[in-house]
């Protein structure tokens, strides 16, 4: 009989930064020039996440985030609204690839240009 995987085994780090969950997201709408990146960094820092956020050429915002599952989920829920001055129309997300997870910073959340 196979024993169930314990919680600690199912949450083994997936990357050098120690993340157990990684997500890549694109946020569309009126999200540039409204301090979205700075607010995302504040939220991510408060949640103890690692990753980065940047503007895209198409006028959106892109982020790659890693950390504990509930904290990642919390940041993604926040991104659906963003800061008060933002008008988010869509958030598309997918699981981060192993290459993306490996590229995450070891600590902290960065605003990229």
Beta strands, then each sheet from edge to edge (+ up, - down):
strand 1: 21-30
strand 2: 50-55
strand 3: 61-67
strand 4: 87-95
strand 5: 109-112
sheet 1: 4+ 1- 3+ 2- 5-
end
